[in-house]
Structure formats: C-alpha cells, structure tokens
Amino acid sequence: MDLTNYSEDIRHKLATLEDYRPETFEATIRIANEVAIVANRRDDQTLHSLCDYYIAYYYFNLRNCTEAIRFLDRALKDASGSEAWLEVSKYLNLLGHIFLRQGNSMNAMQAFAKSITISEKNLEKDEEFAPILIDSYEENAMIYYEIANYQQALKYELATDRIFKVIEQHEKYLQKFTRHLSNLVKIYIMFGDATNAGDIVAKIDSIASDNHNVGLEPYISIAHILWNDFSDNHRWDDVYINRLNSYFMGRNFKGKHIWEFFFALERMGSDEKYRPYFRSLVVKMDSFLDHTDLHGYKLQLSNLKLDYYERCGLNVKKTEELERFREYVNACHKTANVAMSLILNLEVMKALENEVINALVVREAMDDLTGLPNRKAFNDMADRFFERCTRKNVNLGLALISIDNVKKINDLYGYIIGDRCLVEVGNILKRFNSETTFVARYVGAEFVVLFEGLNDNEITDRLRSISQALHKRTAEQELPEFTLASGICTHVPKGLNKIWDYTSCADLALLKAMQYGTGRGILVHHQMELGGAAPITIDSKGRLAERKEEQKREAR
C-alpha cells in the first residue's frame, strides 16, 4: 500500500500493527481502532480495510475463526471497492487459511486460487505480492495433495519454484523455501520419482548445514522420514522422530507447521515405541484447540485418536471419541455453509478460474486419497446402472473388492505405504472404467465395481485382470506385494429388488471369501446361495486359509 499521502503518525501506527499482529493482540485492537477513526474521517476504504484486516488477524491468532471471518468480510469488500489489489490478495490468503482451520478445503481452494490470480497479475509491478503468491501456491498444492491429485499439486509446487528463482533476498523466505522443498519430496515420492526426490533431499541437507535455523527442523526431519520410507532405510528414523518431538514439545505452538504436527502425530501413534510422544503431543494439541472453533483441526486430531485407540484396544475411549468425531463433522458442515454464503456475497470471488470451478465440482464426488469416485458418487451411479439393467433386462453385477490383510501392511510398513497401496489399487481400477463398468472407493480398504451386461465368467475374468495389472504396478513402484479378495453378486434386477440387495449380498460374499484365504472370491446370484458357495481363485498369488488346509489334510 502506498503510504506517501498519510501522516507520519498513521505510517507509524500501521508499521506497529504489522509488528504487533502475531503477538500483542490487545495493542492491535487499540491501534486499529485509532487508525479506523482517521479512515472514517477521510472516507478511505483501503485504510479502513487494513484496520479490519488486522482485527481479523487478531481473532485468527486467538483461534476464533467466526469473528476473524466477520472482520475479513468487511476488509475484502472495502479493499476490492478501492481496487487495492495487494490488500485484496493478502486478505484472500488469510481467508483461505481460516477456511482450512475450519475444515473447509473447497472454500479454501477458492480463496487461494483468487489470491493467486491477483498476485500473478501484479507480481512484476510489486514484489510484495511474492510471499503472498508463494503461500497461496503452497496451500493449494497441499489441498490437491490431500485429495490425491498429485499432478495439480506438482503444478503448484513447480510454480512456487519459479517464483523463488526470480525474487531477491532468498534468505528472507528461507523457511518458506525449505517447506516448499519438503513438499516436493513428498509429491515426487508419491510419483515414485527417486531421482528428483533424492536430489531435493540433498538440497535440504545443504540448506540445513549452511543455516542453523531451528524453524527449519520440521521440514528437514519430515523430508528424511519420507525418504527413509521410500528407500527402505530406517537407520535414522529414531533421530528424526526425536527431533520432531523435541521441536513441537519445546516451542509455544501457535498453529504454524500444522501439517507437520499432524504428520508427526500419525507417525508416532502408529509405532508402539513412540506412543509416549504421541500422548504428550495430543495433550499439547488438545490444549491448543480447547475453547476454539478450529473444527477442521479438531476433526484431524480426533481421527488420529480413533486410530490410536483402535490399535491399543481402548474400546471405551474409542466410543467416547466417536461421539466427539461426529460433533466435529457436523460443526465442519455448518461452518462450510456459512463460508459458502460469504464466498457468494463477495463480488471479488465471482471471477473464479474454470479450472478451480471444475476441480470443486469433481472434488464433491471424489475420494480424497485415491481420486476415485466416492461413496456418494457410487450411490448415484448405482441407481443409474440398476435402472438401465432393469430396462434392458440384462445382468447387473456388483463386486466388493478388498485388500487382503491391509492391517498387516499398515503395521509392518506404516500408513504412508498403506495409503500408497490404496492409491495404486485406485489407479489400476481407473483403467477399467467404461460406460458399462464403474469403479469407486467404498469404505476403508474396500472398493466397489459395477458391471452392466456381463456374465459370471466375464466378471471373474475382469477381476483377475485387475489383480494381474496390480501386481505389475506394485512391483514397478517397489511396494509390498498384496492380493485382493472379492465378493460378487450378479443377476438381472427383478420385482422389488433394490441396489442394496446387491451390496449386502456382495458384502457377505466378501467376508466368506476372506475366510478361505487370500486372493479368493465368492460369486453368488442371491443370498440364499451363500451357504453352499465355493471359492474361486481371483489371484493365483493368494494363499489358502490354514483352516481349510487342515481340513484337507484330515480328509486325506
């Protein structure tokens, strides 16, 4: 903002506000109100918007998202009305962060995308747009990463890389740059790109040796932990886990490094020897979230607690946490509705890029991890398949597919590898999508496939092809070998038959298939056949259950 037409007193107050913003909340309110009096007297929309922005930041730091949005709404309207684009871009960036705290990724994506558009347009004229642009790129990359759209995540990270190459005073943005490199490692590892990931880890090590900056610690440690997982060399894992624990336990946590904090929690909760760290950090995060409306963070923490209680067999605590989990989910939905109203009321948000609009539409019906259609999309499509098969009087087939022994994979290799296995199953299933075949993620490690007009043999052949393609892919990605189990229900829809008849039957068939070992399937035409149904081999790499082997030996 050009301050040449303002008095020395106003310039001093604004500079003080900028300095006070992260720490001294009461002083921020007092000075902002003093500047607001001048803004009202001069009818200066831009100056008035700054006052509301700093008050919004005050509430942001107090972890009161509701009040922060109320003041930021006013700031955006005033700044856009006076075409103060640096301020508008800055305010949109803060709005995106608030939405993320509330668990509203879609709204956050909108805010960051518009901030990016404004910043890119003005960067050549004013370098002050650079840190805003970098932050918006990084946050949008993180959102795309979380919904398993790694191509888009990489696109934003490479755009960040280009900005770092042209701006001056790199040391000014050292923490942002190191975070960017750490995120690149994460994305390249998901692509299986060992060359780029390894080069960036080496670059991070070079930065660490040249700069003894404690603020870089989370990014350095996480990059190494991810690289250790990828290269299957866990010699230094204890060192980096200890560093993460020391960093987060030894500092006054104020909401920065939130992704890194939750990464550390997830890693510690999944390994028995780090569980004391997990419990201590949970207490710290609980304290940070207490009496706040940061429902998105609360939901993340609750999800990690549920996993931890499940592993430890703490069923009473798990039941109690489930009630809180439901409460946080409902709170996220309510704040999303409020956020959407704000978005719709902002004139500045009406010119959203087509890319972002399309991404939001797809996001609603997409599974976050695998990028497959989600349960909601499956429900919609299943009705269409059912109606078409009824009208054409042809078979409707429904197969529930599950990864055999997924818990064993998570326990032996960690949840990052477990998630990568799920992602690869999703990638293979996408190849089989067509007008007469629909694939989606059902729940947990289960996937669902709809078949229109295929007979029993064609369905089982298709499932075997999926298993073969999966083995080839996991070998290429150097992932642990695993098999798929299948429960299949297929017949021509008749009478009062509904789609849930297929899902419930396939679910029971899947459970029975798993009892016979791994890589097995059960195909039936209705539930009455389940009692006498014999298993079929879907994956030749599977193994018969020990119980069945014993029965065979006894029969001999």
N, C-alpha and C positions, 0 to 999 in steps of 0.2 A: 504494500500500500504506500502511495506517495504521501509523505507527511510534511512536505515543504510548506503547505498553507496552514499548518497548525502551530500553535504556540509551543514554546519550549516546555511548558508545564504539561501540555497534553502529550507531547512526544515522550517526555519522561514517564508519565503515568502508563502509557502503552508499553514502553520498554519494561517497566516494573511489572506490569501484568504478565508479560511474556516470561519474565524470570520467576514470578510467583506461581504461575499456573500449575506446575507439578507438585508444589509443596504447601504453600501457605494459603489455604483455602479462604479463610476469613478475610485476609488482606485483599484477595482477588475480588471478592464481593464488594467490599468497601470502595476500592478504587474504580471498579467497573461502574458502580452507581454514580460516582463523581463524574466520570467521563460521559455517562449517559445524559447527565444534565446538560453538558455542553452540546452533545449531539442533538438533543431535542431543541435547544435554543437555535442551533444553526440549521435545523432540518436536514441533517446529514445522515443519510441512510447507511452509508458504508461504515461510518464511525459507530453508529448505533448497533450495526450488525456485529462489530467487534466486541462490544460490551456484552451482548447476548451470547456470543461465542465463548468468551472467557468464563461467563457464569455457567454455560453448558459444560465446559471443561471441568469447572469446579465440581459439578454434580457427577460428572463422569468419573473423576478421581474419588469421589465419595461413594461410588458404586451405586448411584441412584439413576438408572437409565431413563426412567419415566420423566423425571424433571430435566435431565440432560436433553432429551428429545424435544421437550416443550420449548426450551430456550433456543435450541438449534433450529427448530422450525422457523421461529421469528428471524433468527440471524440469516438463514438462507433466503427468505423472502426479501429482506432488506438488501442483502448483497446482490442478489440477482436483479432486483429492481434498479439498482445503480450500476449494473454491469461491472461489478468489482470481481473479476474472474479469479484472481489469486485467492481471494477470500472464499468465493463460492467453492472452488476446488478443495480448499483446506477444510471447509465445513462438511462437504460431502464425504471426505475421507474420514472425518471423525464420526459422521453418521453411520458409515459402514462398520466402523469398529463397535459402535453401540449395538447395532443390529446383531453382530457376531456374538457379543456378550449375552444377548437375549436368546440366542439360538436360532436366529432368522437369517439363514445363509442366502436365501433368494433375494431378500431386500438388501442385504449387504452387497451382493454381487451387483445389483442395480446402482447403488450409491458409488461403489468403487469404479464401475465402468464409466459413469458420467464424469467423475473426477478425472479419470484418465483422458477422456476426450478433450476436456477443457485444458488440462495440463499439457498434453501433446501439442495442442494448437498454439500455446503461448510460450513453450519452453525456450525457443530461440530468442525471444524478446526479453525473457526474465528467467534467470537461473534459479530463482526462488521456487519455481514450480518443480524442480528436480527432486527434492526429498519427498514431496507430496506424491509425485508420479511413481517414484521407486516404491513407496509404501503401498500405494494402490495396486501396482503390478504384483507385488509380493502377496498381498492379501487375496487378490483374485486367483493367483496361482495356487494358493493354499486351498481355496474353496474348490477349485477344479480338481486338485489332487484328492481331496476328501471324497469327491463323488466319482473318483476313478477315471476322470477324463484327463489322462496323463499328457496327451498331445496338447491340449489347451493350457495345461499347467506349464509345460515346457515352453510354449509360445510366450507366456507372460514372463517366465524367468529369463529367456533369451532377450526379451525386450528390456528387462532390467539390466542385463549385461551391457547392452548398447548404451544405456544412459550412463552407466559407470565409466564407460570408455571416453565419454565426451565432457563430463563435468570436471571442474577443477577441485582441488583440495580433497582428494580421496580420503585422507585421514579423518576428515570431518565426518565421513559416513562409514567409518571402519566397521562398526557393529552391524549396520545395515548390509554392508558388503559381505561380511562373514556369514550372516544369516542367509543371504542370497546363495552363497556357495554351498552351505549346508543343505539348503532346499534342492539345489541342483543335484547333489549327490543322491538324495532320496529319490528324485524323479528318474535319474539315469539308472539307478539300481532296479527300479520297477520295470524299466525297459530292458534290463539285462545287459546294459552297456558298460562293461567292465573298464574299457579304455578311458572313457570320459569320466566315469565315477572315480577311478583311481587317480587320474590327473588332478581332479579337483581336491581330493583328499590331500594330495601332496601340496597343493597351493595353500590349503587351510593350515597345514603344518608349518609352511614357510611364514605365513602371517603370524601364527602363534609364537614362533621363535623370535620374530622381529618386534612383536608388540606384547608386552606383559600386561595385558588388559583383562581384568577378571570378568568383565562384561562379555567377553567372547567365549567364556567357558562352556555354556550350554550348547552352542553351535559346534564347537570343536569336538566335544565328547559325543554328541549325537551322530555327527558325521562318521566318527570312528566306530561307534557301535553298529551302525547300519552297514558300514564297510566290512566289519568283522563277520556279521551275519552272512553277507553276500559271499565273502571269500572263505567262509567256514574256518576262520582262525580266531578263536575266542580267548587267546592267551592274555589279552589286556582288558578284557571286559570288566573285571573287578575294579581296575584302576579308574575307568571312565564312569562306571556306576557310582563309585565312591565320590568322584569329583562332582557329579551331578547332585548327589545327596548333600554334600558339603555346601555346594553353591546355594541350593534352594533353602536349606535349613539355616544357613548363616547370613541370609540377607533379609531385608524388610520387603517381603513380597507385596507388590502393588499392581499386579495384573499384567506386567510385561512377561515376555517369554512364556505365554500361556500354553502354546502348543508344545514347547519343550518340557514344561512342567508336567503336562498330561502324558507325554511320551515317557518321561522318567517313571511316573506312577505306573503306567501299564507294564513297563519292563520289570519294575520291582515287584509288582503284585503277582506276576506270572512265574517268579523264581523263588523257591522257598527260602533260600539263604538271604534274600534281600527284603523279606517281608517286614522285618522291624523298620527298615527305611520307609517302606510303603505306609505302614501305620502312622509313623511320625509325620510324613508329608500329607497324609489325608487329614490329620488334625490341623495342620497349618492351613490347608486349603479350606477346610470347613470353617475355620476362624475367619478367613478372608471373605467367604461367601455369606457368613451369618448376617442376617438383617439386611440383605440386599435383594435387588430384583434381577440378578445375573442368572436368569433361568437356564440359559444355554450352558454355562459353566457348571451349574448345579446338576444338570442332566448328564453331562460328561462324567462328572465325578461319581454320580450315582451308578452309572453304567459300570464303571471300573470297580466300585464296591461290590456290585452284584456278582461280577466275575470272581472277585476275590473270595466272597462268602461261599460261592459255589465250589471253588477249589478246596476251601478249608472245611467244607461240610458244616458251615454255620447256618443251619436252616432257619432258626428263629430270627437271626439278624437279616437274613435274606428276605424273609417275609416282611419284616418291618421296612426294609429298604425299598421293596417293590411298591409299597404304598406311597413312599416319597417320590419314587420314579414316576408313577402315574400323575402325581401332583405337578411335577416339573414339566411333564409332557403337556398337560393341559395349560399350564402357565405360558409355555412357549407358543401354543396355538393362539392364546388370547393376545399376547404381545405382537404376534405376527399380523393379526387383524388390525391392530392399532397402527402398526408400522405401515401396512399397505395403505391405510387411509391417508397417512402423512405423505407417502410417496405419490399417491394420486392427486393430492392437493398442491403439490409443488410444481409450479409452472416449469421450473428448470429441468424437471425429470421427464418431460413429455417427449423429448427427442432421443429416446434410448436407441442404441445401435440394434440393428436387426439381429446381429449375432447374439447379443445378450438376451433379447426377447425370445429368440428360438431356444437358447440354452435353458431359459427359465421354464418354458413350456415342456421341454424334454425332461428337465430335472424333476418335475412334479410326478412323472410316471416312471422314474428311473431309480434303480437300486444304487445306493451311494457307493458301494465298494466295487461291484463288478461292471457297472454300466449297462446291465441287462434291464429289461422292463421289470418293475417291482410287483409286489403282490396286488396292489391296486390296479395296475395295468393288466395283470393276468385275469383278475376278476372281470374286467370289462371285455377282454378279448375272448375269454372262455364262453361268455354268453353268446358272442357272435358265432363262434365255432359250433356251439350247441344248436343254435338256430339254423345255421347252414346245413349241418349234417342231418338235422330233422327234416328240413325241406327237401334235401336231395336223397334222403333215405340211404345214407352211407355211414360207415363206421366212424365213430368219434373215439380216438384213443387218447388216454391221458397217462403219462408216465411221471412218477415222482422219482427223482434221482438224488442220491445222497453220497457224499464222500465217505467211504468206509474208514472207521477209526480216526475221525477228524480230531478227537480229543488227544489221541496219541501223538499226532503230528504237532499240535499246539504245545503239548507238554515237552516233547523232545526237541523241537526246533524253534519254538517261540511263536507268538501270534503274528509277527510280521511275515514269517514264512507261511504260516497257516492262511493268512489273508492272501498272500501271493498265489497259493494253490487255488483258493476260491476264485481269484481273478482269472487264472488260466482256464479253469473249467468254464467260466463265463465267456472267455474269448473263443474257446472251441465251440460252445453252444451257439454263439452268434453266427458261425459259419453255416449252421443248419437251418437258420431262419428262412422261411419262404411264405408264399401265400397259403400253403396248406400245412405248414409247421410253424408253431410259435413257441419260443422259449422264454423263460422268466426265472428270476430267483424267487423261491417260495418262502423259505424261512431258514435262518442259520446256515447249515451246510447242505440244505436241500434245494434242488432246482426242479422246475416243472416243465414238461414238454407236451404240447397239444398236437395231435395228428389228425388230419382230415382225410378220410377215404382210404386209409392204409389197412391192409390185413395184418394178421398176427406176425407172420414171417417178416413182412416189410418193416414193421415196428421194431422187432428184435434185431434185425439187420442194421437198422439205423442206429440203435443204441450201441451195438458193437462197433460201428464205425466211429461213433463219438469216443468210445473208450480207446480205440486204436490211435485216433488223432491226438487224444490227450496224452498218451504215453510218449508219443514222439515229441510233443511240445514240452512236457515237463523235463524230458532228457535234454533238450536244447537249452532250457533255462536252468539246468542243474538243480532242479527241485527234487525233494524226496519223492520216490515212486509211490503212488497210491492207486486204489481201484474205486470203481463206482458200483453201488447197488441200486437196483431199480424195482419199483412196484408199479405194475401196469394194469389198467382197467380199460377194456375196449369192447364196444358193442354199438349197434345202431340205436340212437335215442328213441325211446318209445313211451307212450302214455304219459304218466305223471312224473316220469324220470326227470331229474334235475342235475345240474352240473355237480352239485355237492355229492350226489351218488357216486360219481366218478372219483372225486378227490378222497372221500372217506374210504372207498374200496381200495384205491391205489395206496393210500397211507397204510392200511392194514397189510396189504401185499408187500410193501416195502419192509415193514417190521418183520414179517415172516421170512423174506429173502435174506435179511441180515442174520437170522438165526442159523442159516445153512452155511455161513462163512462169508468171505469177501468176493466181490466181483459176481455176485449172483443176482438173479431176477426172478420175480413171480409174476406171471401173466394170467389174469382171470377175466371173465366176462361179466361176472356179478359176484357179490359177496358170498353167495351160497357155495361157490366153487373153492373158496379159500381153504376149507378143511382138507380137501384132497389134492390141492395143487402141488405139483412137483417143481423144484427149482430148475431154472435154465441158466446156462453159463453166458453171462454178458461180457465178462472179461476173463480171458484164459490165464491171466497172471494172478487171479484171485486164489484163495485157499479155502478148502472145506473146513467147516467148524469142527473142533476137536470132538464134540459130542457125536456128530454124525460119523466121524472116523471110528470112534469107539463102538458105535452100534454096528458098523460094517464088520469090524474085527470079531465082535461077539457072534454075529450071524454066521461067520465062517467057521 
